[in-house]
Amino acid sequence: MNLQSIKTEQDYNQALQRLEDIFDAKPDTKDGDELEALANLIEEYENENFPIEAPND
């Protein structure tokens, strides 16, 4: 597992591709741990770059 922060759109696209490759990984395995960490990095990047605003009431 060689994870690093996602800084660019290219990094983001590569992370999404890797996530797709290991999507069915079993928990508590090397790939399962990578999947969890990668999903967290992707979520962080998406929250910073594609924020979803709360609806106006």
mmCIF file of the C-alpha atoms, coordinates in Angstrom:
data_MODEL
# 
_entry.id   MODEL 
# 
loop_
_atom_site.group_PDB 
_atom_site.id 
_atom_site.type_symbol 
_atom_site.label_atom_id 
_atom_site.label_alt_id 
_atom_site.label_comp_id 
_atom_site.label_asym_id 
_atom_site.label_entity_id 
_atom_site.label_seq_id 
_atom_site.pdbx_PDB_ins_code 
_atom_site.Cartn_x 
_atom_site.Cartn_y 
_atom_site.Cartn_z 
_atom_site.occupancy 
_atom_site.B_iso_or_equiv 
_atom_site.pdbx_formal_charge 
_atom_site.auth_seq_id 
_atom_site.auth_comp_id 
_atom_site.auth_asym_id 
_atom_site.auth_atom_id 
_atom_site.pdbx_PDB_model_num 
ATOM 1  C CA . MET A 1 1  ? 0.000   0.000  0.000   1.00 0.00 ? 1  MET A CA 1 
ATOM 2  C CA . ASN A 1 2  ? 1.498   3.279  -1.121  1.00 0.00 ? 2  ASN A CA 1 
ATOM 3  C CA . LEU A 1 3  ? -1.061  5.956  -0.287  1.00 0.00 ? 3  LEU A CA 1 
ATOM 4  C CA . GLN A 1 4  ? -0.500  9.668  -0.520  1.00 0.00 ? 4  GLN A CA 1 
ATOM 5  C CA . SER A 1 5  ? -2.731  12.698 -0.304  1.00 0.00 ? 5  SER A CA 1 
ATOM 6  C CA . ILE A 1 6  ? -4.844  13.566 -3.335  1.00 0.00 ? 6  ILE A CA 1 
ATOM 7  C CA . LYS A 1 7  ? -3.743  16.984 -4.564  1.00 0.00 ? 7  LYS A CA 1 
ATOM 8  C CA . THR A 1 8  ? -4.686  17.131 -8.238  1.00 0.00 ? 8  THR A CA 1 
ATOM 9  C CA . GLU A 1 9  ? -7.493  15.971 -10.487 1.00 0.00 ? 9  GLU A CA 1 
ATOM 10 C CA . GLN A 1 10 ? -5.088  13.416 -11.964 1.00 0.00 ? 10 GLN A CA 1 
ATOM 11 C CA . ASP A 1 11 ? -4.372  12.052 -8.469  1.00 0.00 ? 11 ASP A CA 1 
ATOM 12 C CA . TYR A 1 12 ? -8.124  11.935 -7.865  1.00 0.00 ? 12 TYR A CA 1 
ATOM 13 C CA . ASN A 1 13 ? -8.807  10.003 -11.071 1.00 0.00 ? 13 ASN A CA 1 
ATOM 14 C CA . GLN A 1 14 ? -6.031  7.528  -10.288 1.00 0.00 ? 14 GLN A CA 1 
ATOM 15 C CA . ALA A 1 15 ? -7.430  7.043  -6.789  1.00 0.00 ? 15 ALA A CA 1 
ATOM 16 C CA . LEU A 1 16 ? -10.910 6.391  -8.184  1.00 0.00 ? 16 LEU A CA 1 
ATOM 17 C CA . GLN A 1 17 ? -9.490  3.808  -10.591 1.00 0.00 ? 17 GLN A CA 1 
ATOM 18 C CA . ARG A 1 18 ? -7.604  2.048  -7.809  1.00 0.00 ? 18 ARG A CA 1 
ATOM 19 C CA . LEU A 1 19 ? -10.730 2.114  -5.636  1.00 0.00 ? 19 LEU A CA 1 
ATOM 20 C CA . GLU A 1 20 ? -12.657 0.435  -8.446  1.00 0.00 ? 20 GLU A CA 1 
ATOM 21 C CA . ASP A 1 21 ? -9.917  -2.204 -8.786  1.00 0.00 ? 21 ASP A CA 1 
ATOM 22 C CA . ILE A 1 22 ? -10.077 -3.185 -5.101  1.00 0.00 ? 22 ILE A CA 1 
ATOM 23 C CA . PHE A 1 23 ? -13.749 -2.398 -4.422  1.00 0.00 ? 23 PHE A CA 1 
ATOM 24 C CA . ASP A 1 24 ? -14.630 -5.980 -3.438  1.00 0.00 ? 24 ASP A CA 1 
ATOM 25 C CA . ALA A 1 25 ? -11.695 -6.403 -1.062  1.00 0.00 ? 25 ALA A CA 1 
ATOM 26 C CA . LYS A 1 26 ? -12.480 -8.216 2.166   1.00 0.00 ? 26 LYS A CA 1 
ATOM 27 C CA . PRO A 1 27 ? -12.163 -6.290 5.463   1.00 0.00 ? 27 PRO A CA 1 
ATOM 28 C CA . ASP A 1 28 ? -9.022  -6.830 7.551   1.00 0.00 ? 28 ASP A CA 1 
ATOM 29 C CA . THR A 1 29 ? -6.885  -7.709 4.541   1.00 0.00 ? 29 THR A CA 1 
ATOM 30 C CA . LYS A 1 30 ? -4.124  -5.660 2.923   1.00 0.00 ? 30 LYS A CA 1 
ATOM 31 C CA . ASP A 1 31 ? -6.449  -4.592 0.096   1.00 0.00 ? 31 ASP A CA 1 
ATOM 32 C CA . GLY A 1 32 ? -9.318  -4.057 2.529   1.00 0.00 ? 32 GLY A CA 1 
ATOM 33 C CA . ASP A 1 33 ? -7.188  -1.688 4.601   1.00 0.00 ? 33 ASP A CA 1 
ATOM 34 C CA . GLU A 1 34 ? -6.100  0.126  1.438   1.00 0.00 ? 34 GLU A CA 1 
ATOM 35 C CA . LEU A 1 35 ? -9.728  0.412  0.327   1.00 0.00 ? 35 LEU A CA 1 
ATOM 36 C CA . GLU A 1 36 ? -10.748 2.033  3.603   1.00 0.00 ? 36 GLU A CA 1 
ATOM 37 C CA . ALA A 1 37 ? -7.845  4.492  3.616   1.00 0.00 ? 37 ALA A CA 1 
ATOM 38 C CA . LEU A 1 38 ? -8.300  5.351  -0.056  1.00 0.00 ? 38 LEU A CA 1 
ATOM 39 C CA . ALA A 1 39 ? -12.036 5.965  0.423   1.00 0.00 ? 39 ALA A CA 1 
ATOM 40 C CA . ASN A 1 40 ? -11.204 8.411  3.232   1.00 0.00 ? 40 ASN A CA 1 
ATOM 41 C CA . LEU A 1 41 ? -8.711  10.281 1.050   1.00 0.00 ? 41 LEU A CA 1 
ATOM 42 C CA . ILE A 1 42 ? -11.209 10.464 -1.805  1.00 0.00 ? 42 ILE A CA 1 
ATOM 43 C CA . GLU A 1 43 ? -13.943 11.720 0.516   1.00 0.00 ? 43 GLU A CA 1 
ATOM 44 C CA . GLU A 1 44 ? -11.645 14.429 1.875   1.00 0.00 ? 44 GLU A CA 1 
ATOM 45 C CA . TYR A 1 45 ? -10.711 15.558 -1.648  1.00 0.00 ? 45 TYR A CA 1 
ATOM 46 C CA . GLU A 1 46 ? -14.352 15.603 -2.769  1.00 0.00 ? 46 GLU A CA 1 
ATOM 47 C CA . ASN A 1 47 ? -15.465 17.591 0.291   1.00 0.00 ? 47 ASN A CA 1 
ATOM 48 C CA . GLU A 1 48 ? -12.812 20.213 -0.418  1.00 0.00 ? 48 GLU A CA 1 
ATOM 49 C CA . ASN A 1 49 ? -13.262 20.408 -4.194  1.00 0.00 ? 49 ASN A CA 1 
ATOM 50 C CA . PHE A 1 50 ? -16.911 19.488 -4.799  1.00 0.00 ? 50 PHE A CA 1 
ATOM 51 C CA . PRO A 1 51 ? -18.769 20.791 -1.728  1.00 0.00 ? 51 PRO A CA 1 
ATOM 52 C CA . ILE A 1 52 ? -22.492 20.196 -1.479  1.00 0.00 ? 52 ILE A CA 1 
ATOM 53 C CA . GLU A 1 53 ? -24.297 23.075 0.132   1.00 0.00 ? 53 GLU A CA 1 
ATOM 54 C CA . ALA A 1 54 ? -27.150 22.530 2.531   1.00 0.00 ? 54 ALA A CA 1 
ATOM 55 C CA . PRO A 1 55 ? -30.559 23.185 0.984   1.00 0.00 ? 55 PRO A CA 1 
ATOM 56 C CA . ASN A 1 56 ? -32.267 26.479 1.702   1.00 0.00 ? 56 ASN A CA 1 
ATOM 57 C CA . ASP A 1 57 ? -35.441 26.084 3.719   1.00 0.00 ? 57 ASP A CA 1 
# 
